[in-house]
Amino acid sequence: MGLQDEYVLDFFNSKLKEQQQPFLGIQYNISTHYPYDLPGSFTLAMPKNYTAPMKSMRYYDYCLQKFFDAAKKESWFSNTVFIFCSDHWMFPEGVKGTYHAVSSYKIPIIIFDASKKDKQVIETPVSQFDILGTILSVAGYRNKIISYGNNLLDTSSLKPYTFMKPNNEIYQVIDSSFVLGYNTVSNKPEYLYHFKSNHTESINLITEKKYENQRVSLTRLIQAFIQQMGKQYNNTSYKYKSRS
């Protein structure tokens, strides 16, 4: 909507009160997105060394606090699961920053169940693909679906890798230590970074013999992903020439 989130969340809460339970509510926030349009009074109260993104996140935190202070008084609150997920963070250093294959997509996914107090941190790579499966699981859905994600509440179902698409040519696969970029035009892997030891992704290991196993295994994963996706959604087949 392009409105500051404290007002949007107030409106969102008013609409939730009108819903028959069970319900699914989705709110997209905009205040943490460039150009970070925040109320002037709130911005002036922030420390001088805060960047614009930092101020926007502090503001949204304030907006959520207001929302939860009101929501916890509602009858639906105690049996509601809240899922928080950001879109992406293309330039963590600012709009003039450098794109990185991992950090530009490194986002938090937070699940809050108002009826539970136990905490858990999942270290396995997960993605937005997993949100659908999680919502359906919470809702008690048991039928089959076409999905590339899993249920975040069932850690035994999680795979140790995930996929993303930076542009029209490149698909990426990330595991706990490596990220591989596969070019669908040239039909070959374009880069391989060990982001655990090379945070700036300045060393491309794609031709290094030492990392051939990682290159081959990650390439096969992403080829299978593209092939399956084309078959299921586009009713097409993706053909590639093995260069392993």
C-alpha positions in Angstrom: 0.0 0.0 0.0 3.0 2.3 0.5 1.7 3.5 3.9 3.8 3.6 7.1 3.4 0.3 8.9 1.9 1.4 12.2 -1.2 2.6 10.4 -1.3 -0.5 8.1 -1.0 -2.8 11.1 -3.8 -1.0 12.9 -6.0 -1.5 9.8 -4.8 -5.1 9.5 -5.8 -5.8 13.1 -9.3 -4.3 12.6 -9.8 -6.6 9.6 -8.7 -9.7 11.6 -11.4 -9.0 14.2 -14.0 -9.4 11.4 -12.7 -12.8 10.3 -14.4 -16.1 11.1 -11.9 -18.5 12.7 -9.8 -20.3 11.4 -8.4 -17.6 9.1 -5.2 -16.8 7.2 -4.0 -13.2 7.3 -1.1 -11.8 5.3 0.5 -8.4 5.8 3.2 -7.0 3.6 5.2 -4.2 5.2 6.8 -1.5 3.2 8.6 0.7 5.7 11.7 -1.4 5.7 12.0 -1.0 1.9 14.0 1.7 0.2 13.4 4.7 0.2 12.6 4.1 3.9 9.7 6.5 4.3 9.3 6.9 8.1 7.5 9.4 10.2 9.7 12.4 10.8 9.3 12.5 14.5 10.4 8.8 14.8 13.4 9.4 12.6 14.6 12.4 14.6 14.6 10.3 17.8 17.0 7.7 16.4 20.8 7.8 17.2 22.8 9.8 14.8 24.9 6.9 13.7 22.0 4.8 12.6 21.8 4.2 8.8 18.5 4.5 7.0 18.0 0.7 6.9 18.7 0.5 10.7 16.1 3.2 11.4 13.5 1.5 9.2 14.0 -1.8 11.1 13.8 0.0 14.4 10.6 1.6 13.3 9.0 -1.7 12.1 10.0 -3.3 15.4 8.1 -0.5 17.1 5.1 -1.1 14.8 5.1 -4.8 15.6 5.2 -4.1 19.3 2.1 -1.9 19.0 0.4 -4.6 16.9 1.1 -7.4 19.4 0.1 -5.3 22.4 -3.3 -5.0 20.8 -3.5 -8.5 19.2 -2.7 -10.4 22.5 -6.0 -9.0 23.9 -8.0 -10.8 21.1 -9.7 -14.2 21.4 -7.8 -15.6 18.4 -4.3 -14.7 19.6 -3.6 -17.8 21.8 -4.3 -20.2 19.0 -2.5 -18.4 16.2 0.8 -19.1 14.6 2.7 -16.0 13.2 5.3 -16.5 10.5 7.7 -13.6 9.6 9.8 -13.7 6.5 11.5 -10.9 4.5 11.6 -10.8 0.7 15.4 -10.4 0.2 18.2 -8.1 1.2 19.9 -7.4 -2.2 22.3 -4.8 -0.9 23.0 -5.1 2.9 25.6 -2.4 2.6 23.1 0.1 1.1 21.8 0.8 -2.5 25.4 1.4 -3.6 26.7 -1.8 -2.1 27.9 -4.9 -3.8 25.8 -7.8 -4.7 26.8 -11.1 -3.1 25.5 -14.5 -4.0 24.8 -15.5 -0.3 24.4 -12.4 1.8 22.0 -10.7 -0.6 19.6 -13.6 0.0 20.4 -14.3 3.6 17.1 -13.5 5.4 15.4 -14.5 8.6 12.3 -16.7 8.9 10.8 -16.5 12.3 7.8 -18.6 13.6 6.0 -17.6 16.7 3.4 -19.9 18.2 1.6 -18.0 20.9 0.6 -21.2 22.7 4.2 -22.5 23.1 7.2 -21.2 25.0 9.9 -23.5 23.8 12.6 -22.1 21.5 14.4 -23.7 18.6 17.0 -22.5 16.1 17.3 -24.3 12.7 20.8 -24.0 11.3 20.0 -26.0 8.1 19.6 -23.8 5.0 15.9 -23.1 4.5 14.0 -20.8 2.2 10.7 -19.2 1.3 9.8 -22.4 -0.4 9.3 -23.9 3.1 6.7 -21.4 4.2 3.9 -23.0 2.1 4.5 -26.5 3.6 4.6 -25.0 7.1 1.3 -23.1 6.8 -0.4 -26.2 5.4 0.9 -28.3 8.2 -0.3 -25.9 10.8 -3.7 -25.9 9.1 -3.9 -29.7 9.2 -3.8 -30.1 5.4 -2.8 -33.7 4.5 -3.4 -34.0 0.8 -0.6 -34.0 -1.8 0.7 -30.8 -3.4 3.4 -29.8 -5.8 6.0 -27.9 -3.7 9.8 -27.5 -3.5 9.7 -26.7 0.2 9.3 -28.6 3.4 7.6 -28.1 6.8 9.9 -26.0 9.1 8.1 -27.5 12.1 9.4 -31.0 11.1 13.2 -30.7 11.0 13.5 -34.3 9.9 12.0 -33.3 6.5 14.5 -30.5 5.8 17.0 -30.9 3.0 20.6 -29.6 3.6 20.4 -27.2 0.6 18.1 -24.7 -1.1 17.7 -22.9 -4.4 17.2 -19.4 -5.7 17.2 -17.5 -9.0 19.2 -14.2 -9.1 18.3 -13.4 -12.7 16.9 -14.9 -15.9 20.0 -17.0 -16.7 21.4 -18.0 -13.3 20.0 -20.5 -10.7 21.8 -20.9 -7.4 22.1 -23.8 -5.0 23.4 -23.2 -1.4 24.4 -25.8 1.2 26.0 -25.2 4.6 29.3 -24.0 3.1 29.1 -23.6 -0.7 27.1 -21.7 -3.2 27.1 -22.7 -6.9 25.7 -20.6 -9.7 24.4 -22.5 -12.8 24.0 -20.7 -16.2 20.9 -22.2 -18.0 22.0 -20.5 -21.3 25.5 -22.0 -21.5 24.3 -25.1 -19.6 27.2 -25.1 -17.2 28.1 -24.0 -13.7 29.5 -20.5 -13.7 30.8 -20.0 -10.1 31.4 -21.9 -6.9 32.2 -20.0 -3.7 33.2 -21.3 -0.3 31.3 -18.6 1.5 32.2 -19.9 5.0 35.9 -19.1 4.5 35.5 -16.5 1.7 32.8 -14.1 2.8 33.3 -11.6 0.0 33.0 -14.4 -2.6 36.1 -13.1 -4.4 37.6 -16.6 -5.1 35.8 -18.6 -7.7 36.6 -22.3 -7.2 34.7 -23.6 -10.2 37.8 -24.9 -12.0 39.6 -26.0 -8.9 40.3 -29.8 -8.9 40.2 -29.9 -5.2 36.5 -28.9 -5.2 35.3 -31.1 -8.1 33.1 -33.2 -5.8 31.2 -30.1 -4.6 30.9 -28.8 -8.1 29.6 -32.0 -9.5 27.1 -32.8 -6.7 25.7 -29.2 -6.5 25.4 -29.0 -10.3 23.4 -32.2 -10.4 21.1 -30.9 -7.7 20.4 -27.8 -9.6 20.0 -29.6 -12.9 17.4 -31.9 -11.3 15.6 -29.0 -9.7 15.3 -27.1 -13.1 14.3 -30.3 -14.9 11.6 -31.2 -12.3 10.3 -27.6 -12.2 10.0 -27.4 -16.0 8.1 -30.7 -16.1 5.7 -29.9 -13.4 4.9 -26.3 -14.0 5.6 -25.6 -17.7 4.9 -29.1 -19.1 8.3 -28.8 -20.8 11.6 -30.7 -20.6 14.9 -29.2 -19.8 17.8 -30.8 -21.7 21.4 -30.2 -20.8 24.7 -31.7 -21.8 26.6 -33.2 -18.9 30.0 -31.5 -18.5 30.9 -33.2 -15.3 
